[in-house]
Amino acid sequence: MSGDRPDSGDVVAMFDRIAPRYDTMNTLMTGGLDRLWRRAAIDAAALRPGDRVLDIATGTGKLALAASRRVGPAGEVVGLDPSARMLALARQAGTASGATNVIWVQGDAAALPFADGTFDAVTIAFGLRNLPDVAAGLQEMARVAADGGRMVILELAQPSGGLGALLYRTWFQRVVPVLGSLAGSRAAYAYLPESVERYPAPIRIAELLNGAGFADVRWRWLPSRMVTLHAGVRRGIS
């Protein structure tokens, strides 16, 4: 572990600051793999026309807009994020793409402003490690998922060995903070590897999903072996 977890308000302020260059930095840091990762997440969500989807930590809205195309005009996507500046960019992207089935909501993943069993699918990409309490966050996500609803988590994780560990040590821990500094956001991109070090191991995330009420939980490493994809199905709602 690397120090204490920063205050959630400080994390939101950080994302507000980096919002204008967030997408550019993501593409640069990942060599364009972020697009492939999002496609894998959308495929794992098994979205159907007419589904209602919640995308938590939606950021600039890329995953939410991809979901909106899958669920079609009969469906609905809610993109939720605590950062007002990120949501402003998401709204702009939604308008530019002509998406009419997306609602953008400023809110906290730890206290979702939705009724129990509301959504057919819940997704979160690169946001779970920012929550103060990962287990409590997953329980809250389970609360708003309908019986049979799908849960998909796309997240950076610390590899245990092999090429992924080498890439993590050289690129992610050393080069990414330098790139952030050149972009005027060194603190934000130093926070990134620190947050990954605090994030539970992938097998532990699977255990927490089971504990929150998700069944058929499975996970895998995605290309680069620094990113994991978890998926499960909400079961047992009485």
Summary of the structure (lengths in Angstrom):
residues: 238
radius of gyration: 16.8
end to end distance: 38.2
largest distance: 52.6
contacts: 821
relative contact order: 0.15
helix: 50%
strand: 21%
